[in-house]
Amino acid sequence: AKVNTEDEQQLGAKHHIRSIPTLILFGGGYEIARHAGVMGTVDIIRWVQSHT
């Protein structure tokens, strides 16, 4: 999901988002992995695959 942390400040604080963009991968309701910074499409796919 994409979240605007300016509009959803509580959600951003809850997940400790310090920089934009931040990608957080969840599994079973828990954070599995986190990446802060820009990634291209191929890099995002590889990142997700490496954590699932």
C-alpha positions as CSV (number, residue, x, y, z in Angstrom):
1,A,0.0,0.0,0.0
2,K,1.1,3.6,-0.6
3,V,0.6,5.9,2.4
4,N,1.1,9.7,2.4
5,T,2.8,10.2,5.8
6,E,1.9,13.9,5.8
7,D,-1.7,12.9,5.9
8,E,-1.2,9.8,8.0
9,Q,1.3,11.0,10.6
10,Q,0.3,8.5,13.3
11,L,0.8,5.6,10.9
12,G,4.2,7.0,9.9
13,A,5.2,7.3,13.6
14,K,3.9,3.8,14.4
15,H,6.2,2.3,11.8
16,H,9.1,4.6,12.5
17,I,9.3,6.1,9.0
18,R,12.2,8.5,9.0
19,S,12.8,9.0,5.3
20,I,10.8,8.9,2.1
21,P,10.5,6.6,0.3
22,T,10.5,3.8,2.8
23,L,9.5,0.2,1.8
24,I,8.4,-2.1,4.6
25,L,7.7,-5.8,3.8
26,F,5.2,-7.5,6.2
27,G,4.5,-11.1,6.6
28,G,2.0,-12.6,9.1
29,G,1.4,-9.1,10.5
30,Y,5.1,-8.6,11.3
31,E,7.8,-6.5,9.7
32,I,10.1,-8.8,7.7
33,A,12.3,-6.2,6.0
34,R,12.7,-2.5,5.5
35,H,14.5,-0.3,2.9
36,A,14.8,3.4,2.9
37,G,15.6,5.1,-0.4
38,V,14.8,4.9,-4.0
39,M,14.9,1.6,-5.9
40,G,14.0,0.7,-9.4
41,T,11.4,-1.9,-10.3
42,V,13.9,-4.7,-10.8
43,D,15.6,-3.9,-7.5
44,I,12.2,-3.9,-5.7
45,I,11.4,-7.3,-7.1
46,R,14.8,-8.7,-6.1
47,W,14.5,-7.2,-2.6
48,V,11.0,-8.8,-2.1
49,Q,12.2,-12.1,-3.4
50,S,15.2,-12.1,-1.2
51,H,13.0,-11.8,1.9
52,T,10.2,-14.2,1.0
